[in-house]
Amino acid sequence: MNYAADNQNLITNVYKNSAPAVSLSPTVMEKLKILTDAAKYDVACTSSGVDRGGDGTGIGNAKSCGICHTFAADGRCVSLLKILFTNECVFNCSYCQNNCTNDIPRATFTPEEICTLTIEFYRRNYIEGLFLSSGIIESPTYTMGLIYQAIYKLRTFYRFQGYIHVKAIPGADPVLIEKVGFLADRMSVNLELPTSDALKKLAPCKSRRTILTPMRQIQNGITENKNELMLYRKAPKFVPAGQSTQMIIGATPENDFQIMSVAEGLYQKFGLKRVFYSAFINVNQNPGLPALSSPPPLLREHRLYQADWLLRYYHFTVDELLSEDKPNFNIYLDPKCDWALRHLEYFPVEIGTADYKTLLRVPGIGAKSAKRIVKARRGSTLDFPDLKKIGVVLKRALYFITCSGRMMYPTKLDEDYICRSLLNDSSQIPREIREQGYRQLSLFDDVSFAAPGGNPLRCRERS
Amino acid sequence: MYVFQCENSLDGILTGVYDAWDSRLGHKNIQLSSDSCGEILLFHEYITVIPDLEKSQKVSRTLICRLGISFFEVICKCAMADGNCRKLTMDKANAVYQAIVMALALPEGAKVLEYLAEPCISCIFELCRQTNNEAHYMIEFLRFAELENGVLFSMIHPKNNVLPIVAEHFTDRFPLENFLLYDATHQIAAVHKASKHYMIVDAKDLNLDIINRYSQEEQEYRKLWKTFFETIAIEERINSKLQSHNIPKRYWRDTVELKSKLTRH
């Protein structure tokens, strides 16, 4: 197959006839493979948070619920064209495969190539937009400049109105970060590791300060922009889908309590939209890090996401879920069930009268079903079959609720009894534990436990 | 009991609602049915409803004006739903009729949609959810191919009649493209001409040869996409169960990247 010739076709594509300013080696195909492979460990692939109709003069729109276009063999959602601009990185972070000391194939896209790929994939409904990150080529500012060129071209020349997520490169010129912010929908700066000590050890070229500076800048930009938009509706929008970050889980010895506290701090003090957690995989066989043979801590990652949801949508605080004495999540039970079992004094909850926030605390009742319950009970009295239709997971909720003063069937409001009953139903036990035969385990928290396989990382919810 | 048998379409059901109302037989004595081959019951009188655009539009206008546009949208989405689902306890047309009767009797009629403990409302909720979910799946998983003449073509196989919702989405998204969305289940197509609004047309005689005449670049982009798709997965996390939970197998055949992975029988 003559890729060079095909490549020529690609770049001088019919969509817009602009001349390519690229050398043709390696081919776009090779670059795409290298730079996708280099980007795959980045977790954030959501396309949510902004609603924008097309303006009729270009291509694209955005839906705030986010749209996943396919799911890879690992079950993770593919929503955006997730690539690095370059993997020719000058940094030597020991957890990262693009570490400058690694002997791997290197490549760099041109802005034109990125635009063509994005537009052509987007037209075919393969993707929802672009996720552009990068290794550090020459300097952070130089790298950010290249990223800016690419998305500027995409937004103005191609009039692309789909979703764009851009990484802010720590240490880059703030002026460039601001310019990018007016073109992108979401920006993120990776926190990489939960504590600054861990960061110093594993990523000597990065520091907490250089990471938090752009994060603060983007936060302030968003706040200012909101005020501006209040005065003048048509003011250009700055990072309208908000800012996110990610942490690597399991490379360093922090416990869940520390990690969740950091996340809570980020939500409260930096106004982040999302914090992502990424189960550590030792790609570099670095002897100072957990071994390559040990599987990634996926159950732990799953529990952290569940708790993260509780913080953002269920009005929980980290102190309610974990403490210094109990610093890690339970492997058998999700954080909400675990909390409920330790706080039986709040239960049972009467479906007919409990307020929205109380309903949210019941295991098996989610934010959507709680809202539906509050509305539906105005029409008529709700009974258990109605709750099932509304979407309540009765096999979890039944121990904690009453309808018109009645429980679904007689149960004891007792921690051991409920816990045993819940775990009797094997579908309520995480797959990892089921497959390993959980009776043999002696340690019950998610840090001491590692298992094969994965757990869902959902980035969109269905009604 | 009188049973009004109507055609399984929005116009059919709304005409049924009109005729049932107009018959003055008393709401309690009336049922609607959109299922023409259902069993015939004793002591039931069956009345066939002939779809009538004028009657259906009268009902639409009343619904929009008295109950609001979002109530009407919900009714439309119910009518689009397939309706053959074990979860449902009621016929689709009957649920629509009962809900309308209930809503028009209340001062804040549109609120009835929230009263999920009512059998007809929970049925409407379920139908609406079916339509919405499948429309969302289509928007996520359908793929366009560029034909020789630059037109984007896509074939879908939805259970529910979701083409209008999907076409609306892509009209906003690709205003400058010419595209053709073909619903092979219902044999209808949405045709969009650049800068115009889309049209739904009968596609029984669609010439399927055109879909094999791709543009020069089409195969190249498919290869690039497959490469991206294969590369993005993390080997240490492979989980095919989770994958087919998130993208149900019945949608694989219309994608580029998963089609070849379907095991053939």
Interface residues (C-beta under 8 A of the other chain):
Chain A: D6 N9 L10 N13 V14 V28 M29 L32 K33 T36 D37 A39 K40 Y41 G53 G54 G56 T57 G58 I59 G60 N61 I67 C68 H69 T70 F71 A72 A73 D74 G75 R76 C77 V78 L81 K82 L117 E120 F121 R123 R124 N125 Y126 G162 A279 I281 P295 P296 L298 R372 K375 A376 R377 R378 G379 S380 T381 L382 D383 D386 K389 I390 G453 G454 N455 P456 R458 R462 S463
Chain B: K111 V112 E114 Y115 L116 A117 E118 I121 S122 F125 E126 R129 N132 N133 H136 I139 E140 F141 L142 R143 F144 A145 E146 G150 L152 S154 F170 D172 R173 F174 P175 L176 E177 S195 S215 Q216 E217 E220 Y221 K223 L224 W225 T227 F228 F229 E230 T231 I232 A233 I234 E235 E236 R237 I238 N239 S240 K241 L242 Q243 H245 N246 I247 T255 V256 E257 L258
